[in-house]
Amino acid sequence: MVSEACPDETLVEATLAGDDDAYAELTRRHKSRVFGVASRFARDAAELEDICQEVFVQAYFKLRQYRRDSPFQHWLMRITTHKCYDYLRKRQRSAFTSSIESMLESGHEPAAPESAAPHPDLERLHAALAALSTKERLVITLLELEDRSVQEIAELTGWSVANVKVRAFRARAALRKHLESRP
Amino acid sequence: MNDFDLDALFAAARAGRRDTSKAEYGFETRMLARLRSQRQAQGDTGSVWAMVSWRMIPLFAACVMALAVWHSQVAALADDAEAFNSVEHPETADLFSN
C-alpha cells in the first residue's frame, strides 16, 4: 500500500515488485527537482517534458541498478544530469545554435521564467551560454545557476574534481570573452 | 567584464528560475502512460524474438546433426592416418604413443 509516509527505499522495493502506483508516488516526490534542473537546459516546454519523461522512464528500467548506498534523489539527479548532457550534445550535433531571439521568433518559450520581465543582460548571458561547448555549459550551469559544489558536480557527471574545476575555469573565461565581444 | 559583473549576472539568472508548475501538472500520468507503452513495446520485441527462436529450432537441430556427422568422418580419417603412420614409420608412432 503506497502512502506519503513511505520512505523512498520502500517505494523502490514496491516498484521492483511491480507496483506502478509506488513509482507514480516516487515521481510525484522528485519531479520538481528534475524539472528544475532540466529547465536550465531545455529550449522549450516540449523539450522539458521530453527530458523529464526520459529521466523517469530510464530510472524505472534501471531501478535494479540502484544500490541504495545513497539517497534515491542523488541517483535520480545523476540520471537527470546525464540526460541533460545528452540533449545538449544532440542539439550541438544537429548544429542548432539557439539564441533567445530565435526562440522568441519561433514561438518557443525562453529559459527565463515566463513571469519575469525580459532582462537584456540575462538574454546576453543565455546567448553566451548557448555558445559554450556542451561540457562547459553543463559545468557552468550546474555550478553557477544550480549552485552546486565542484564535488557535487564531479559526482553527478562522473568526472574528476580537477576536471570539473578546469572546465569551470575555461567556461567562465569563454563566457566573459563572449559577453565582452557583444556588449 | 570583470568577475563581479559576471557573478551579478549569475545571481540574477539563479533567482529567475523558470516556473515549471504548469509543465509538472499531471506529469505522473503522462510518464506512466509512456512507461506502459515502452513496456508493451519491449514485451512485443521479446515475443518476436521468442517466436523466431522457436521457429529456428529445426535449423539448429540440422546444424548439430551435420556437425556430428562431419566430426565422426574427420575422426575416422584421423584414425586411418594414425594407423597408416604407425605401419610406415614405427619410430614416430612410438613417439606419439609415449
Interface residues (C-beta under 8 A of the other chain):
Chain A: D20 Y23 A24 T27 R28 K31 S32 F35 G36 S39 R40 A45 L48 E49 C52 Q53 F56 V57 Y60 F61 A111 A112 P113 E114 S115 A116 H119 D121 L122 L125 H126 E144 L145 D147 R172 L175 R176 L179 E180
Chain B: M1 L6 L9 F10 A12 A13 R14 G16 R17 R18 D19 T20 K22 A23 E24 F27 E28 T29 R30 M31 L32 R34 L35 R36 Q38
